[in-house]
């Protein structure tokens, strides 16, 4: 079957990064500059479009000058390939008026994510060794030059047009044309290198559903979002005015002005205005009255979570926010990642506090009444943060129906490690965090409070993923926390060194199969890397202590440059170019020993592509999260087949739309879909819970 590889270069008044692909493609100013393409392994060709739209239209121009491309694009049986194909598909549909179905497309960025490779074409090309086809390093400058409007200051009588054209910078234009051709070369070579690897056919079904969910989008209450953003701006203006009144600064919203003023006061102890420093100064230092007032106000002014309201307005089209999710964006596990306005990263700090007042506060935001919010409930800024979720509102005649997989990573931990105590806890319908709290807190199961349950959650997951007690490094107040202490802090739970150490000790002694699994996974990965053979992870038996008598349902093998971990679903997790090295270690007791360390190429904590060390704790974390993602995907697919209008997911929660008066029955059905046992894991015990509401909430 013919495959058409392609890459568009376009120009528009619309800012793609701010407004997203759909709004960009639908903007009247968006026009094609050039299209590079190649059929199968044929030479790359290119069509440069005129500066002005032809009378017959862009599609007719394409038909007249590249009829074979026009024929393949309109052929429902022909495959179209692009890197991040959403963009190319939208340009054809909204700029040229040539609608295609997502089933006709393949995406090399998605293929890269499936192999745990970089999604960026330039980094991907370098990573997989596409010699001579790397994305041109000058690309960003050329895109700024030709694809974006000329700054107003550069529009003169000699340059009256809004855009730079091929005539104004002919040499740069020639380079830009070559850049476009090179993109097609790189994309095609990447496609040919990646397509040989085993990706289950079901994953294409998941991706196709993901694309349809993204194209449909999430419904947003524009009246509420506009009112909320207006309130944010009013409050910010008042607060900035107050800072200006105190300081006399001309631009009180610029930290470059505020910081010197603070230092001049003499009581602010830090050399920056990062949120950690501001919080520490307010909590731990004796400040003069003016400094305290400015810093207290600054905490609100610098809240980034409130910008989500603006991002919603920036990307929405007719009240729907499209393309908010990236399939496989969470590297290796293929979990979904958020894109603006980042629904995978919604603020939850104040959600519990405002839970009982959401409806009333939401109405006050709609009314623009921040004074009443402050009088009746407290800080309007907290209210605005807590209500971000409620911006997603069902259209008339529908309700939001959500279901959330219960403790899914903990269930995965029990299933992957075959830990009988964890599995038995869920089989008995009991909560694992409370069960763990019985031993950790020495309390009866029913006596453990909700707050104590939340406190027990990080030790279960963090200890399960092999974290030690941890600690902190760096200088106060910008110290970084690591290990279980850092993991818990990220979940809003504070642990002392002693508490963290006690929690890890209790976990490892109570659920002994889990640490046994760390070593089994690491051993199997090392054996597979060394022998290039398929190796099963086999753990130490928790009762007899025998080795090789407790097989797990995880396998490792090597294919091409990848170490692969096979999950129970049959899907692989990929680790590029594994290497083994031997390091000399010293135990806590002072004993010297040698340890084989496994590493691979991937992103480190600073998002840099480099060589990364790994071990059994990371393998079990990857396995549990990949397993949980596969369970969610199964529920998502089943819900779609049952007729649910799926509009999104947040971590392990599915968000759907259902016609009113059918919500109660639909909720039960959605919970059944989420709890359905997949064919590849009939023995699992799953649980889900949910709600229905006019709007999304937590």
N, C-alpha and C positions, 0 to 999 in steps of 0.2 A: 504494500500500500504506500502511495506517495506521501511523503512527509514534507511539509513546508516549514522551514526554519526562518524566523524573521525577527526584525527589531525596528521599532518606530523611533524617530526623533521628531518632536513636535514643539510648538511654541504657543504660549498662552499668557494672558494677563493674570490668570488664576495661579496661585502658588500651590503647587502639587503637595509640598510637605505640610502646608497649613490646612488645606481644604480636602485632601484625599483624592483618590483616583476617580471616583464617580463624579464628584463635583467638577473636577478638572476637565474630564472628558465631555461633560454636558455644557461647559461654559461656552458661550457664543464666540468668544475670542480664540478658542483653541483651534489650531490649524496644523496640518501635517507639513513637515519640512522635507523629510526623506524617509524612504522605506528600503531597508536592506533585506535581502532574502536569498534563500538557496533551496532548491529541490533536492532532497536526499543528499547525495555526495557531489552534486554538480557545483560548478564555480558560483561564488556569491555574485549576485547582481544588485543593482540599486536604481531606484527611481527618485529623482529630486523633483519636488512639487513646486509650482510657481508661487511667487510671493502673494499674489492676489487670488482669491477663490475663482476658478473658472465659472463661466455662466452656467455650464451644464452640471457643475458640482464636482466634488472631490472623487466620488465613486466612479463617475463617468470618465474622469481623467485617468484613474487607475486602469479602468477597462481599456481605454484607448492606448495606453502606453505599456501596460503589463497585463495583457489578457489572460495569460496562464495563471498569474497570481490571483486575479479576480475569479477565475474559474474554480481554483482550489479553495479559496476562502468561502465561496458560496456553495461548494460541494459538501453536503452533509456527511458523506462517507470519507472525506479526506481529513488527515490529521494535521493540525496546526501546532507548531512547537515554538515556545518562547520562554525566556527567562523572566519569571513573574508575569505569567501570561494574562493575568487580570488586566494589566495595562493595555496590552495589544488588543485584547478582546474588546475592551471598552472604547478604544479609539476607533476600531472598525465599526462598532455599533453606533456610537453617538456622534462621531465626527464625519464618518463616511456613510452612515446609514445602512451598514451591512451587518445585520444581526446574525450571530452564530450561537450555537449551543455549547455549553461547557464540555459535553461529552466528546466534542470534536478536538479538544485541546490536550496537550501535554505540557508540563511545566518543569524546566530544568532546575529551578530554585527549589521546588518541592522534592524533586529527586535528590537534590543535595541534602535537604533536611532529613530525608529518609535514611541517608547514609551518614548522618551526623557530620556533614561537611558544611563549610561556610555558605550562607545564602547569597552573599555578595559575589557577583560574577568575577570581579577582579581578584579577590582573595581566593575564590574557588579555583580559578584558572591557575594561579600560582601554586595552590595546594596540591592539585592533582597532576601537575606537570604538563600543562599545555604550552609547550615551547613555541614562542613566537606569536601566540594568540592571546596573550594576556590583555586584559582591558586597558586601554591607553590611559596612562596616569594624568594626561591633560584633559580628560573628559569633563571633569567638573567645571573647569574654567571655560571650556568651549560651550557647555550647556548654559552657563551663566551669560555668556556673550550672545548666543544666538537664540536661546529658547525662552529667555525672560525679558520683560520690558526694559528698555534703556532707562536708567535713572533720569528723572526730570531735569536734573542739572546738566545733562549731556544732550538734551534735545535743543538744537540750534537751527538757524536758518540753513546751514549746510547739511544738517542731519534732522530734517523735519519729521522723519518717520519714527514710530515708537520702538521698532526693533532694529538691531543690527542685521544686515543681510549679507548675502554672498558678494554683493557689489562693494560694501564698505570695507570688508576685511577678506579679500579673495584668498590669501594664503591660509589664513585660519580656517576659512570655509572648506578649503581642500583637505585640510587636516581633519576637520569635523566629519566630512564625508568618509574619509578613511577610517575614522573612529567608529562610525556606524557599521561599516563593512566588517571591521575587526570584531565587533560585538557578535555578529552572526557567526563568524568563524569560531570564536571562543565558545559560544553557546552550543553550536553543533558538535564540536569536539568534546565538550563536557557531556553532552547527551550520549554520544557514542561510547564514552568511557564508563558512564554510570548505568546504562540500561542493562548491562549484563548481570547485575546483582539481583538476588531473589527478594522481591517485594511482594508479599501476598496479594492476590487479586482483590481480596476484600479491602485492602488499603486504598485502592483506587475508588472503590465505592464510598469509603469514608471521606476521601478528598472531594469527590463529586458532591456529596451531601454538604460538606463544609462550604464549597463554593456557592451552592444554592442558598445556604443560610446567610453567607456573607452578602450575596447579591440582594436577597430579600431585605436584610438589615434589621435593626431594632427600632421599634416605634418610640419616639421621644415626644414628651409633652412640651411643645414649643412655648406655650404661654408660661408654664412653670419655669422653664430654663431661662427664658428672657427676663422674667421677674427676678429669678435668683441671681443672674449675672448683673442685673441692674442694681440689686441690693449689695452685692459684693463690691461693685464700683462705688456706690454711695458711701458705704462704710469705709472703704479704703481711702476715698477722697477726704472724708472727715478725719480719719486717723492721720493721714499724711499732712493734713492741715494742722493738726495738733502738734505733730513733730516739727513742722515749720515754725509754728508759734513758739515752741520751746527753744528751738535751736537757731532760728533765723536763717536756715539754709534755703537756697533757691530751688534745689531739687531734693526734697527730703526722701524721695523714693530710691535714691542712688546710694548704695552702701559706700561708694567711693567718697561721698561727701559726709555721710553719717559717721563712718569710722574715725576719721580725723577729729571730728567734733567730740566723739566719745573719749578718745585718748586725751584730748585737751582738758576734759573734765577731771581726769586724774584717778577715777575709781574703776574704770573698765579695765579688766586685767589681761585681755587677749588682743592678738594682732589680726584678727579676722572677725567676720560676723556670720559664720556658719551657725546653723540652728543649734548644734551641740554646744557651741561656745556661748551663745545668747542664753540658752536654757541654764547652763552652768552658772553664768554670771548672776542671773536672777535668783537662783536657788542657793548658791553657796558663798556669795560674796556680799559684803556690806557696800552698797552703792549709794551715791548721793541721790537725792530725790529726783532731779531732772534726768539723770542717767537711767534710773530705774523706770521712769515713765516712758522714756523713748524706747528702751528695750522691750518693755511690755507691749507697747503698740507695734513694734517691729515684728514681733512674733506673728501677729495677724497679717501684716502687710506682706510678709514673705511666704505665706501659706500657698504651696503649689497645688494642693488638692482642689482649691477653689477654682483653679484655672480649667478644671474639667468642664465646667459649665460653658466656658467660651469655646473649648474644643468641640463640644457637642454642637454648638451653633455653627462653628466653622465647617464641619463636615456634613451636617444634615442636608438632605435633599427632600423637600416636600414632607418634612416631619419624620424621616427615617434616616438612621445612621447606618451606612453600609460599610462593609469591609473593615470591621472592628476586630477581626480575629485572624491570626496567622496559623494555618495548619502546620504542625511540626515546629513552631517557632521556639518552643522550649527544647533545646538541642538534645538529641539522642533519644529521649523518651517519646518524642512526637506529641507531647502535650501541646495544647493550644497556647499561644502567646497573644497578649493583647496588643492592639494598635490603637492610636488615638480614638477615643479618650481613655484607653487602657482599662477595660472592664475586668481584666484579671488582676488589677491592682487598685480596687476601690477602697477608699478609706473605711476602716472599721473601728477606729479608736473610740468614737463617740456613739456608735450604733446602739449599743446596749443601753446607754444612759437615756437616749431619746426614743427608744423603741415604743413606749406607751403613748408618746405624744406626736408621732409622725404625722397623722392626719391633720391634727390641729395646727401644728407648726408649718406643715406644707401649705395650708390655706393662708396662714399669715404671711408666708413668703409670697404667695400669689397676690395677696393684697398689698404687698410692699410695706408691711408694718413691722419693721425691725424693733421699734420701740416696745411694742406689745410682747414680742418674743423675749426681749431682755427682761421686762417686768415679770412676765408669767413663768418663763422657763429657764432663762439664763443667757449666756453669751450667744448672740446671733451667729457669730462665726462658727461655733460648734454646731449650731442648728443647720447651717448651710452645708457643712461637711457631712453631717449625719444624713442629710436628705439627698445627697448626690444620686444614690441608687434609685430614688423615687422618680427621677427624671424619665426613666423608662416606664412608659404608661401605655396600657392597652388602648387601641383605637376603639371608637364607639362600637358597642355591640359585642365586645370581647373582654376577657379577663386574662391577667397574667397568671399562669399556673406553673409552679416550679417544684422540682423534686431534687433532693440532694442525697448522694450516696453516703451512708453513715460510716464514719471511721474507716474509709476505704483503704488508706495506706496502712493502717494497723492490721486490717484484715489481710492485706497483701503480705505484710510481714509474717503473719502466722502461716499463710499458705505457702509462701516461698521457702520458709525455713522448716515447714511441717512441725511447728511448735504446738504440741498438743494442748498446752494450757491456754494459749491464745485462741486456738480454734474452738476449744470447749467453752470458753467464755462467750464467744459469739453464738455458738450453738444453743447455749442456755438463755440467749436473749439478754445477756448482761453487758454492761459498758466496760470496755477494757481499761479506760483511764481510772474509773472508780475502783475496779478490781485491783489495779496496780497500787492505787492509793491505800488499800487495806494494809499492804505490807510496808509501803513507804511512810504512811502517816500513823500507822497503828490505830486505825479506827474501823468501826464496822462499816460495811458497804453502804447501808442506807443512811449512815450518819455523815457521809462525805458530802459537803455542800457543792453547789455549782461552781463557786469560785475555786474551791479546792480541786475539783475535777479539772478545771481549766489549768490550774497550776501543775497538775500531773501530766498533762498532754505533751508538752515538750520533752520531758524525760523519757516518755515511752518512744516517741518517734526518733528523737535525737540519739538516745542510747541504742535504739534498734538499728540505726544507721551507723553505728560504730563510733560515735563521738565519745571522747573522754570528757572529764569534767571541764577542761579548758581553763580560760582565764582572760586576761586582757593584755594588750601590748600597745605601745605608742604613748604619746604625751597627753596628759589631761588638758583640756576636756575632749580632745579628739582621739582618745584611745579607742582601739578596736577590740571587740570581744570575739573570742573564738571558742571552739568546742561546744559543749552543751550550754555553757553560760551564754555564748553568743547566739546559739540557735534559739534558746528560750527568749532572749531579749528581742529577737526578731518577731516573736509571737506575742510580745507584750508581757512576758513573765520574767521577773527578776529572781535570779538564784545566786546565793552566795557560793563561794568556793566549796565550803563544807556541804551545803545542800546538794550541789551538783555532783560532788564525789559520792555522797551517800546514795543519790538516785541512780547513778550508773552502777554502783556495786549491787544495789537491790535488784535492778533490772537484769544484770548478767547472771546473778545467782537464781533468780526466779524463772527466767525464760532461757535456760541454758542452750536450747537448740539454736537460738539466734546467733550468739557469738560463734558457735560451731559452724554455722552457715557462712559467716564471714570468711573463715579460713578455708572452707570447702570451695567456695566460689573463687577465691584467689588462687588456690592450688590448681583448680581445673583450668583457669585462664592461663596460668604459667605453663602448665603441661601442654595445652593446645598451642601456645605461642612457640614453645620449644620443639614440639614434635610435628606440628602442622596437622595433627590428627584430631578427630572429633572426640571430645572428652566430656564426660558427665561429671557434674559436681556431686561428690559423695561426702557426707558429713560424719563426724564422730558420733557414735550412738549415744544419746543422752543418758541411758541407764547403764549399759554394759561398758561403755567407753571404747568399744571396738571401732576401728576405722574400716572403711569400705563396706559398711553394713547399713548405711542410712542414706540411700540414694535420693537425690533431689530432682525436681523436674526442670532443671536448668542445664543446658549444654553449651559448650564453647567449641568453636572451630575457627579455622583461618581460611579466608577466601581472598585471593588477590592480596592487596595491601592491608586488608582488614582482619582484625580479631573480631569475632561475632559471638554475641551471647544470645542464645535462642530462648525466648520466653515460652510459657505454656501455650500461648495463643498461636505459636508457630512463627511469630514475627521476630526479627533479629534486631538487636541493638549493636551498633557498629563502633569500633575503636580503630582509628587509622594508624597504620604503621607502628604496631606494638614493638617495644624493645625491652629486653631484660638486662639488668646489671646487678652486680653483687656489691652490697655495702656492708662494712663492718659496723656492728652495733654494740652498745653496752646496755645491759639490763639494769633495772633499778637496784638489783642486788650487787651490781658490779661485774656480772659475768659477761664476757665478750662472746659474740656470736656473729655469724654471717647471715645476711638476709637477701633473698632475691627480690628486687624491686621491678615492678612492671610499669611502663609508661607508654603513652600514646600521644598523638597530635590532636589538640583540641583547644578550646577557649579556657583560659585560666580565670581566676576571680576578677581580674581587671579587664576582662573581655578582649584579651590579646590572644591571637592564635599562636600557640607555642607547644612545647612538649610538656605534658602533664603527668605526674605520678598518680597511680591509683592503687587501690587495695580492696580487700573484701567488703569493707563497710560501704565504700562507694558503689561497688557492684550490687550489693543488696538494695541500696537506695535507688539506683537506676532500675533494677528489676521490679521493685515495688511500685515505683512511679509509672514505669512502662506498663506493668500489669494493671494498675488502676486506670490508666488512660485507655487501655483496651476494653476494660469493663464499661467505662463511660461511653466509648464509641459504640459498643454493642447496644447499650440502652438508647443512645441517640438514633441509631439506625432503626431499631425496633419502633421507637416512638414515631419516627417519620413514616414508617410503613403503616402504623395504626391511624395515621391521619392528623397527627399533631403538627401544628405550625411551629417548627423549632426556629427560634430567633437568636439563640446564643447559649453559651455555657460559661460558667465562672468556676474554675477549678473542677470540682466534682459535682457541680449542680447544673441541671438542664433548665433552660428558660423557654417556655412555650406560650402560645396564644390559643385560647379556647373560647368558643362562643358562650356568651352569658347564659345562665340557667343550666349549663352543662358542667360547671366547674367542679362540683363535688364528685360526680362520677368520673370526670376526666382526671382529677387528682389521683384517685385510686388506680386508674388505668396507667397513669404515668409512673406511679410508684411501682406498679407491677413490671412495667417495661424496664425501669432502672434496676430492679431486683432480679430480673430474669437471668437464669443461669445459662451461660453460653455453652455451645456444644463442646468447646475445648476444656471446660472446667465444670462438669456437672455436679461435683461434690462440694462446691463452695457454698458458704452461707452468706448471703447478701442482705443488706437492709437499707431502706431509704425512707425519707420523710419529706414532707413538702407543705405547700400552702397555695392558696389562690387569693388574688388581690387585684384591685384596679391598677396597681403599679408594682414595680419590683421593689423588694425590700429584703432585709436579712434578719 
